Amino acid sequence: ADLALYCQDNSPLFNVTKTKELIVDFRRALQPRTYTPLEINGTTVDRVSCFKYLGFHITEDLRWTTHTAALVRKARQSLYHLMQLRKFRVSLQSFYSGAVESILSGNI
């Protein structure tokens, strides 16, 4: 309700179909917690357990496993091409620094 009132007063434009809700709650609970869905102007915002923001995969437990796995997968795809180029005896150093190294160091 407060978010909807703020939006009406200050006129920010929200695309509710692109807006996601991620709940991070580290409190210990004896029973599973239930949360009231977030609504903006009568439309319920989708709740997700992980989403990608500015190149980083953010999860509800704030661990790096999903982000690291995505980086490894992307680097392996480039390494495949590196192996194919090796068969043709092409300079591999420039390809590695441009394709693989840029992926691994891109989010530092």
Backbone as CSV, one residue per row, in Angstrom:
resi,resn,N_x,N_y,N_z,CA_x,CA_y,CA_z,C_x,C_y,C_z
1,ALA,0.829,-1.187,0.000,0.000,0.000,0.000,0.878,1.257,0.000
2,ASP,1.943,1.259,0.820,2.815,2.430,0.892,3.529,2.660,-0.439
3,LEU,3.937,1.591,-1.083,4.624,1.709,-2.363,3.684,2.287,-3.414
4,ALA,2.455,1.840,-3.420,1.482,2.354,-4.391,1.203,3.836,-4.148
5,LEU,1.110,4.240,-2.882,0.894,5.655,-2.569,2.091,6.501,-2.982
6,TYR,3.286,6.003,-2.755,4.491,6.716,-3.164,4.505,6.898,-4.684
7,CYS,4.116,5.856,-5.388,4.084,5.923,-6.851,3.073,6.957,-7.338
8,GLN,1.945,7.028,-6.678,0.936,8.002,-7.082,1.404,9.433,-6.803
9,ASP,2.077,9.632,-5.671,2.519,10.976,-5.291,3.710,11.453,-6.105
10,ASN,4.644,10.572,-6.418,5.905,10.975,-7.037,6.033,10.583,-8.497
11,SER,5.065,9.943,-9.041,4.971,9.584,-10.456,6.118,8.758,-11.034
12,PRO,6.733,7.816,-10.301,7.679,6.940,-10.995,6.892,5.930,-11.825
13,LEU,7.439,5.558,-12.947,6.751,4.609,-13.806,7.260,3.211,-13.502
14,PHE,6.387,2.336,-13.063,6.719,0.949,-12.782,6.075,0.061,-13.826
15,ASN,6.858,-0.818,-14.398,6.316,-1.842,-15.267,6.143,-3.076,-14.384
16,VAL,4.942,-3.315,-13.926,4.681,-4.370,-12.951,4.996,-5.741,-13.533
17,THR,4.894,-5.893,-14.843,5.196,-7.202,-15.431,6.692,-7.496,-15.380
18,LYS,7.534,-6.459,-15.319,8.984,-6.661,-15.225,9.498,-6.600,-13.786
19,THR,8.669,-6.144,-12.855,9.068,-6.017,-11.459,9.005,-7.380,-10.787
20,LYS,10.035,-7.706,-10.006,10.102,-8.982,-9.303,10.306,-8.730,-7.820
21,GLU,9.813,-9.633,-7.008,9.973,-9.558,-5.560,10.856,-10.714,-5.117
22,LEU,11.907,-10.386,-4.365,12.824,-11.387,-3.818,12.867,-11.178,-2.315
23,ILE,12.533,-12.203,-1.564,12.506,-12.097,-0.106,13.757,-12.743,0.462
24,VAL,14.505,-11.955,1.235,15.688,-12.454,1.936,15.359,-12.397,3.416
25,ASP,15.241,-13.553,4.046,14.854,-13.623,5.457,15.681,-14.715,6.127
26,PHE,16.574,-14.313,7.015,17.437,-15.278,7.686,16.980,-15.581,9.113
27,ARG,15.818,-15.101,9.481,15.319,-15.403,10.827,14.986,-16.884,10.940
28,ARG,15.262,-17.424,12.091,14.932,-18.837,12.319,13.448,-18.949,12.623
29,ALA,12.835,-19.940,12.011,11.398,-20.120,12.211,11.120,-21.596,12.448
30,LEU,10.235,-21.864,13.404,9.841,-23.240,13.667,8.885,-23.740,12.597
31,GLN,8.139,-22.831,12.024,7.198,-23.173,10.961,7.550,-22.333,9.721
32,PRO,7.250,-22.845,8.545,7.515,-22.046,7.339,6.749,-20.723,7.388
33,ARG,7.402,-19.669,6.981,6.780,-18.342,7.001,5.958,-18.124,5.732
34,THR,4.896,-17.394,5.900,4.085,-16.996,4.752,4.154,-15.470,4.656
35,TYR,4.222,-14.972,3.452,4.344,-13.544,3.212,3.191,-13.080,2.340
36,THR,2.707,-11.902,2.635,1.642,-11.306,1.841,2.226,-10.874,0.498
37,PRO,1.590,-11.238,-0.590,2.105,-10.838,-1.909,2.136,-9.316,-2.059
38,LEU,3.157,-8.826,-2.726,3.296,-7.402,-2.999,2.406,-7.046,-4.182
39,GLU,1.620,-5.984,-4.017,0.730,-5.532,-5.091,1.010,-4.076,-5.418
40,ILE,1.044,-3.771,-6.693,1.186,-2.396,-7.158,-0.010,-2.094,-8.043
41,ASN,-0.818,-1.155,-7.610,-2.038,-0.763,-8.328,-2.927,-1.959,-8.646
42,GLY,-3.073,-2.855,-7.696,-3.957,-4.003,-7.859,-3.358,-5.179,-8.607
43,THR,-2.127,-5.060,-9.077,-1.471,-6.151,-9.802,-0.428,-6.787,-8.889
44,THR,-0.488,-8.089,-8.749,0.449,-8.805,-7.888,1.804,-8.926,-8.576
45,VAL,2.852,-8.611,-7.827,4.227,-8.686,-8.333,4.705,-10.125,-8.197
46,ASP,5.388,-10.630,-9.236,5.893,-12.000,-9.212,6.979,-12.149,-8.161
47,ARG,6.907,-13.233,-7.391,7.936,-13.542,-6.391,8.892,-14.563,-7.004
48,VAL,10.191,-14.285,-6.914,11.210,-15.163,-7.479,12.208,-15.543,-6.391
49,SER,12.935,-16.635,-6.625,13.978,-17.040,-5.683,15.353,-16.612,-6.164
50,CYS,15.465,-16.214,-7.445,16.730,-15.783,-8.009,16.436,-14.892,-9.211
51,PHE,17.238,-13.836,-9.375,17.121,-13.026,-10.579,18.473,-12.402,-10.903
52,LYS,18.604,-11.963,-12.147,19.860,-11.384,-12.622,19.720,-9.868,-12.648
53,TYR,20.627,-9.195,-11.960,20.603,-7.739,-11.875,22.011,-7.207,-12.121
54,LEU,22.171,-6.408,-13.163,23.463,-5.835,-13.537,24.543,-6.897,-13.701
55,GLY,24.157,-8.037,-14.258,25.113,-9.099,-14.538,25.344,-10.061,-13.398
56,PHE,24.769,-9.808,-12.238,24.941,-10.691,-11.083,23.659,-11.472,-10.833
57,HIS,23.801,-12.736,-10.522,22.663,-13.563,-10.140,22.499,-13.447,-8.628
58,ILE,21.378,-12.894,-8.189,21.113,-12.709,-6.767,20.063,-13.732,-6.356
59,THR,20.355,-14.486,-5.291,19.427,-15.504,-4.815,18.902,-15.120,-3.438
60,GLU,17.815,-15.768,-3.030,17.199,-15.437,-1.750,18.069,-15.822,-0.559
61,ASP,19.030,-16.735,-0.744,19.944,-17.078,0.350,21.260,-16.307,0.261
62,LEU,21.390,-15.419,-0.741,22.555,-14.562,-0.957,23.853,-15.348,-1.101
63,ARG,23.774,-16.503,-1.728,24.978,-17.296,-1.992,25.445,-17.044,-3.420
64,TRP,26.692,-17.382,-3.687,27.310,-17.130,-4.989,27.206,-18.322,-5.930
65,THR,26.609,-19.427,-5.537,26.647,-20.650,-6.336,25.977,-20.475,-7.705
66,THR,24.838,-19.834,-7.769,24.148,-19.645,-9.041,24.948,-18.733,-9.958
67,HIS,25.493,-17.664,-9.407,26.284,-16.729,-10.208,27.557,-17.400,-10.715
68,THR,28.239,-18.131,-9.844,29.474,-18.806,-10.235,29.202,-19.862,-11.296
69,ALA,28.132,-20.616,-11.134,27.786,-21.647,-12.119,27.502,-21.025,-13.485
70,ALA,26.850,-19.879,-13.507,26.567,-19.202,-14.779,27.861,-18.725,-15.443
71,LEU,28.779,-18.195,-14.648,30.067,-17.756,-15.204,30.872,-18.920,-15.755
72,VAL,30.892,-20.033,-15.025,31.629,-21.219,-15.479,31.030,-21.746,-16.774
73,ARG,29.704,-21.780,-16.853,29.035,-22.255,-18.062,29.384,-21.364,-19.259
74,LYS,29.383,-20.066,-19.049,29.696,-19.133,-20.120,31.162,-19.254,-20.549
75,ALA,32.069,-19.419,-19.587,33.492,-19.570,-19.905,33.753,-20.882,-20.637
76,ARG,33.055,-21.937,-20.250,33.229,-23.233,-20.934,32.787,-23.166,-22.392
77,GLN,31.751,-22.399,-22.653,31.319,-22.244,-24.041,32.411,-21.592,-24.875
78,SER,33.089,-20.613,-24.307,34.184,-19.957,-25.026,35.388,-20.880,-25.147
79,LEU,35.612,-21.706,-24.136,36.734,-22.637,-24.197,36.544,-23.661,-25.310
80,TYR,35.310,-24.020,-25.596,35.047,-24.939,-26.695,35.559,-24.330,-28.001
81,HIS,35.244,-23.060,-28.213,35.697,-22.391,-29.431,37.216,-22.277,-29.458
82,LEU,37.812,-22.115,-28.295,39.267,-22.055,-28.208,39.881,-23.369,-28.672
83,MET,39.299,-24.479,-28.287,39.796,-25.790,-28.706,39.619,-25.990,-30.218
84,GLN,38.539,-25.474,-30.757,38.333,-25.593,-32.202,39.370,-24.770,-32.973
85,LEU,39.704,-23.594,-32.461,40.712,-22.763,-33.112,42.099,-23.397,-33.039
86,ARG,42.352,-24.125,-31.964,43.656,-24.770,-31.802,43.899,-25.780,-32.924
87,LYS,42.845,-26.406,-33.381,42.971,-27.380,-34.476,43.495,-26.721,-35.750
88,PHE,43.170,-25.441,-35.931,43.578,-24.731,-37.140,44.864,-23.921,-36.944
89,ARG,45.492,-24.079,-35.779,46.767,-23.410,-35.456,46.664,-21.881,-35.576
90,VAL,45.605,-21.342,-34.982,45.381,-19.902,-34.956,45.935,-19.366,-33.633
91,SER,46.321,-18.096,-33.576,46.802,-17.480,-32.337,45.707,-17.543,-31.280
92,LEU,45.980,-18.256,-30.205,44.969,-18.503,-29.192,44.968,-17.447,-28.089
93,GLN,46.084,-16.783,-27.886,46.186,-15.843,-26.784,45.211,-14.678,-26.939
94,SER,45.102,-14.117,-28.112,44.190,-12.985,-28.311,42.732,-13.424,-28.166
95,PHE,42.413,-14.630,-28.654,41.042,-15.123,-28.494,40.732,-15.359,-27.019
96,TYR,41.681,-15.966,-26.284,41.467,-16.239,-24.863,41.249,-14.940,-24.087
97,SER,42.104,-13.962,-24.304,41.963,-12.717,-23.538,40.689,-11.974,-23.930
98,GLY,40.262,-12.093,-25.169,39.051,-11.411,-25.592,37.774,-12.115,-25.208
99,ALA,37.770,-13.429,-25.248,36.519,-14.171,-25.030,36.407,-14.756,-23.632
100,VAL,37.425,-15.460,-23.170,37.315,-16.170,-21.892,37.676,-15.272,-20.724
101,GLU,38.805,-14.618,-20.796,39.264,-13.789,-19.688,38.304,-12.649,-19.414
102,SER,37.706,-12.093,-20.443,36.747,-10.995,-20.228,35.510,-11.470,-19.480
103,ILE,35.116,-12.719,-19.681,33.954,-13.264,-18.952,34.304,-13.444,-17.483
104,LEU,35.480,-14.022,-17.228,35.862,-14.318,-15.851,36.142,-13.074,-15.029
105,SER,36.647,-12.030,-15.670,36.977,-10.822,-14.914,35.944,-9.716,-15.105
106,GLY,34.897,-9.974,-15.812,33.908,-8.947,-16.114,33.145,-8.428,-14.920
107,ASN,32.919,-9.228,-13.896,32.114,-8.806,-12.748,32.954,-8.498,-11.533
108,ILE,34.229,-8.274,-11.748,35.092,-7.966,-10.597,35.073,-6.490,-10.347
